[in-house]
Amino acid sequence: MALRKNAKVDLLEGVPLFEGCSRRELGEIALVADELDLGKGATLMREGERGREFVVLIEGTARVTRRGRKVRDLGAGDWAGEIALIADVPRTATVTTLTPVRMLVVTDRVFRRLLEQHPSIAAKILQALGKRLAANEKSQGAT
Protein backbone atom coordinates (compact mmCIF):
# COMPACT_ATOMS: atom_id res chain seq x y z
CA MET A 1 0.00 0.00 0.00
CA ALA A 2 1.39 3.40 -1.00
CA LEU A 3 2.19 5.99 1.63
CA ARG A 4 0.03 9.06 1.87
CA LYS A 5 1.73 12.43 1.37
CA ASN A 6 1.55 13.24 5.11
CA ALA A 7 3.34 9.98 5.97
CA LYS A 8 6.10 10.86 3.50
CA VAL A 9 6.38 14.34 5.05
CA ASP A 10 6.68 12.76 8.51
CA LEU A 11 9.58 10.59 7.32
CA LEU A 12 11.35 13.49 5.59
CA GLU A 13 10.95 15.67 8.67
CA GLY A 14 13.51 13.52 10.51
CA VAL A 15 16.26 14.07 7.90
CA PRO A 16 18.79 16.69 9.10
CA LEU A 17 19.31 17.97 5.55
CA PHE A 18 15.67 19.13 5.58
CA GLU A 19 15.56 20.37 9.19
CA GLY A 20 14.78 24.00 8.30
CA CYS A 21 12.00 23.16 5.84
CA SER A 22 8.37 23.88 6.63
CA ARG A 23 5.71 21.16 6.35
CA ARG A 24 4.64 22.73 3.04
CA GLU A 25 8.21 22.57 1.71
CA LEU A 26 8.58 18.98 2.93
CA GLY A 27 5.35 18.29 1.04
CA GLU A 28 7.01 19.51 -2.16
CA ILE A 29 9.92 17.13 -1.53
CA ALA A 30 7.46 14.31 -0.76
CA LEU A 31 5.81 14.84 -4.15
CA VAL A 32 9.08 13.95 -5.94
CA ALA A 33 9.88 11.00 -3.64
CA ASP A 34 9.05 7.63 -5.19
CA GLU A 35 8.30 4.48 -3.20
CA LEU A 36 10.32 1.38 -3.98
CA ASP A 37 10.27 -2.19 -2.66
CA LEU A 38 13.43 -4.30 -2.75
CA GLY A 39 14.25 -7.78 -1.52
CA LYS A 40 16.85 -9.00 0.95
CA GLY A 41 20.45 -8.67 -0.27
CA ALA A 42 19.91 -5.72 -2.61
CA THR A 43 22.71 -3.15 -2.79
CA LEU A 44 21.24 0.34 -2.42
CA MET A 45 24.58 2.12 -2.83
CA ARG A 46 28.16 1.02 -3.28
CA GLU A 47 31.21 2.65 -1.71
CA GLY A 48 33.29 4.57 -4.26
CA GLU A 49 30.54 4.82 -6.88
CA ARG A 50 28.88 8.08 -7.86
CA GLY A 51 25.69 8.75 -5.92
CA ARG A 52 22.51 9.54 -7.80
CA GLU A 53 19.83 9.10 -5.17
CA PHE A 54 18.84 9.53 -1.56
CA VAL A 55 16.72 6.97 0.33
CA VAL A 56 14.60 6.95 3.49
CA LEU A 57 13.60 3.53 4.79
CA ILE A 58 9.91 3.02 5.45
CA GLU A 59 10.16 -0.64 6.47
CA GLY A 60 12.94 -3.18 6.76
CA THR A 61 16.63 -3.14 7.68
CA ALA A 62 19.78 -2.30 5.75
CA ARG A 63 23.45 -2.47 6.73
CA VAL A 64 25.99 0.29 6.16
CA THR A 65 29.57 -0.91 5.64
CA ARG A 66 32.80 0.96 4.96
CA ARG A 67 35.81 -0.93 3.60
CA GLY A 68 33.90 -4.15 4.34
CA ARG A 69 33.31 -3.34 8.03
CA LYS A 70 29.93 -2.77 9.59
CA VAL A 71 29.29 0.90 10.42
CA ARG A 72 25.66 0.54 11.53
CA ASP A 73 22.26 -0.85 10.64
CA LEU A 74 19.45 1.32 9.32
CA GLY A 75 15.76 0.83 10.11
CA ALA A 76 12.45 2.56 9.48
CA GLY A 77 12.91 6.33 9.41
CA ASP A 78 16.67 6.15 8.77
CA TRP A 79 18.19 7.56 5.58
CA ALA A 80 21.29 7.34 3.42
CA GLY A 81 22.78 9.13 0.45
CA GLU A 82 21.70 12.69 1.14
CA ILE A 83 25.02 14.15 -0.02
CA ALA A 84 24.35 12.69 -3.49
CA LEU A 85 21.51 15.19 -3.82
CA ILE A 86 23.90 18.10 -3.42
CA ALA A 87 27.39 17.07 -4.54
CA ASP A 88 28.77 14.85 -7.27
CA VAL A 89 31.09 12.87 -4.99
CA PRO A 90 31.74 9.14 -4.59
CA ARG A 91 29.75 7.20 -2.01
CA THR A 92 31.54 6.87 1.32
CA ALA A 93 29.85 3.57 2.23
CA THR A 94 27.96 0.58 0.88
CA VAL A 95 24.35 0.01 1.95
CA THR A 96 22.84 -3.47 1.54
CA THR A 97 19.38 -4.68 2.56
CA LEU A 98 19.27 -7.28 5.35
CA THR A 99 15.53 -7.83 4.94
CA PRO A 100 13.02 -6.85 2.27
CA VAL A 101 12.68 -3.05 2.42
CA ARG A 102 10.22 -0.38 1.42
CA MET A 103 11.74 3.05 0.95
CA LEU A 104 11.35 6.54 -0.43
CA VAL A 105 13.79 7.43 -3.20
CA VAL A 106 14.66 10.92 -4.44
CA THR A 107 16.99 11.17 -7.45
CA ASP A 108 19.54 13.94 -7.80
CA ARG A 109 18.10 15.19 -11.11
CA VAL A 110 14.55 15.50 -9.78
CA PHE A 111 15.82 17.10 -6.58
CA ARG A 112 17.87 19.73 -8.43
CA ARG A 113 14.81 20.64 -10.51
CA LEU A 114 12.81 20.98 -7.28
CA LEU A 115 15.44 23.36 -5.86
CA GLU A 116 15.30 25.49 -9.00
CA GLN A 117 11.52 25.75 -8.68
CA HIS A 118 11.59 26.39 -4.91
CA PRO A 119 14.55 28.62 -3.94
CA SER A 120 13.35 28.76 -0.32
CA ILE A 121 14.02 25.01 0.01
CA ALA A 122 17.48 25.46 -1.53
CA ALA A 123 18.32 28.22 0.96
CA LYS A 124 17.24 26.10 3.94
CA ILE A 125 19.26 23.12 2.74
CA LEU A 126 22.35 25.31 2.33
CA GLN A 127 21.85 26.52 5.89
CA ALA A 128 21.56 22.92 7.16
CA LEU A 129 24.73 21.96 5.27
CA GLY A 130 26.55 24.97 6.74
CA LYS A 131 25.57 23.91 10.27
CA ARG A 132 26.75 20.38 9.56
CA LEU A 133 30.11 21.60 8.24
CA ALA A 134 30.55 23.89 11.24
CA ALA A 135 29.80 21.00 13.62
CA ASN A 136 32.36 18.82 11.81
CA GLU A 137 34.99 21.55 12.02
CA LYS A 138 34.30 22.04 15.71
CA SER A 139 34.50 18.31 16.45
CA GLN A 140 37.83 18.13 14.62
CA GLY A 141 39.29 21.04 16.60
CA ALA A 142 39.39 23.54 13.73
CA THR A 143 38.46 27.16 14.25
BAKE-889150 format. One line per field, with one value per residue (C-alpha): z, x, y; residue number from 0. Coordinates in Angstrom, 3 decimals. Example, Ala and Ser with C-alpha at 12.3 -4.5 7.8 and 13.67 -1.06 7.14 Angstrom:
pz <- 7.800	7.140
px <- 12.300	13.670
py <- -4.500	-1.060
fimi <- 0	1
***
This chain:
pz <- 0.000	-0.997	1.634	1.868	1.367	5.107	5.973	3.497	5.049	8.511	7.318	5.586	8.669	10.512	7.902	9.103	5.552	5.578	9.194	8.296	5.839	6.634	6.354	3.041	1.710	2.929	1.045	-2.156	-1.530	-0.756	-4.150	-5.939	-3.640	-5.186	-3.202	-3.983	-2.661	-2.751	-1.517	0.945	-0.268	-2.614	-2.789	-2.418	-2.830	-3.283	-1.707	-4.255	-6.884	-7.859	-5.920	-7.801	-5.166	-1.562	0.329	3.485	4.793	5.449	6.473	6.761	7.679	5.749	6.731	6.158	5.637	4.961	3.602	4.345	8.030	9.590	10.421	11.528	10.644	9.320	10.111	9.483	9.405	8.769	5.580	3.421	0.450	1.144	-0.016	-3.493	-3.818	-3.418	-4.540	-7.274	-4.991	-4.593	-2.006	1.321	2.229	0.880	1.948	1.539	2.564	5.349	4.936	2.271	2.422	1.422	0.946	-0.426	-3.198	-4.437	-7.446	-7.799	-11.114	-9.783	-6.581	-8.434	-10.508	-7.284	-5.857	-9.001	-8.679	-4.906	-3.944	-0.318	0.008	-1.527	0.965	3.939	2.742	2.328	5.887	7.161	5.273	6.744	10.268	9.563	8.241	11.240	13.620	11.808	12.016	15.710	16.450	14.624	16.598	13.727	14.255
px <- 0.000	1.389	2.191	0.033	1.734	1.546	3.343	6.104	6.378	6.677	9.585	11.348	10.947	13.506	16.256	18.790	19.310	15.674	15.563	14.779	12.004	8.369	5.706	4.637	8.211	8.577	5.355	7.010	9.924	7.460	5.809	9.079	9.884	9.046	8.301	10.316	10.267	13.434	14.251	16.849	20.446	19.910	22.709	21.244	24.577	28.163	31.211	33.287	30.537	28.885	25.691	22.512	19.825	18.842	16.724	14.598	13.604	9.907	10.158	12.938	16.627	19.779	23.454	25.994	29.572	32.795	35.811	33.901	33.315	29.927	29.289	25.657	22.259	19.449	15.762	12.451	12.913	16.671	18.188	21.290	22.785	21.698	25.015	24.345	21.505	23.901	27.387	28.768	31.087	31.739	29.749	31.540	29.855	27.960	24.345	22.839	19.385	19.273	15.526	13.020	12.678	10.225	11.743	11.352	13.787	14.663	16.987	19.545	18.099	14.545	15.821	17.869	14.812	12.805	15.437	15.304	11.525	11.592	14.548	13.350	14.017	17.482	18.322	17.244	19.256	22.346	21.853	21.556	24.734	26.549	25.569	26.747	30.107	30.547	29.804	32.361	34.986	34.304	34.496	37.835	39.293	39.395	38.462
py <- 0.000	3.404	5.987	9.064	12.426	13.242	9.983	10.864	14.338	12.765	10.594	13.487	15.671	13.516	14.067	16.685	17.973	19.129	20.370	24.000	23.163	23.879	21.162	22.731	22.567	18.980	18.291	19.508	17.130	14.309	14.835	13.950	10.999	7.628	4.484	1.384	-2.191	-4.299	-7.777	-8.998	-8.675	-5.724	-3.150	0.341	2.123	1.023	2.647	4.565	4.820	8.076	8.751	9.538	9.099	9.530	6.973	6.953	3.526	3.023	-0.644	-3.179	-3.141	-2.298	-2.473	0.287	-0.905	0.962	-0.932	-4.152	-3.342	-2.767	0.895	0.542	-0.848	1.318	0.829	2.556	6.333	6.153	7.560	7.339	9.127	12.692	14.153	12.695	15.192	18.102	17.068	14.849	12.866	9.137	7.196	6.873	3.567	0.575	0.013	-3.470	-4.677	-7.280	-7.829	-6.852	-3.051	-0.384	3.049	6.537	7.432	10.922	11.166	13.935	15.192	15.502	17.097	19.731	20.635	20.978	23.356	25.489	25.747	26.386	28.623	28.761	25.014	25.459	28.217	26.103	23.118	25.309	26.519	22.916	21.962	24.970	23.907	20.379	21.603	23.888	20.999	18.819	21.548	22.040	18.311	18.127	21.044	23.539	27.160
fimi <- 0	1	2	3	4	5	6	7	8	9	10	11	12	13	14	15	16	17	18	19	20	21	22	23	24	25	26	27	28	29	30	31	32	33	34	35	36	37	38	39	40	41	42	43	44	45	46	47	48	49	50	51	52	53	54	55	56	57	58	59	60	61	62	63	64	65	66	67	68	69	70	71	72	73	74	75	76	77	78	79	80	81	82	83	84	85	86	87	88	89	90	91	92	93	94	95	96	97	98	99	100	101	102	103	104	105	106	107	108	109	110	111	112	113	114	115	116	117	118	119	120	121	122	123	124	125	126	127	128	129	130	131	132	133	134	135	136	137	138	139	140	141	142
***
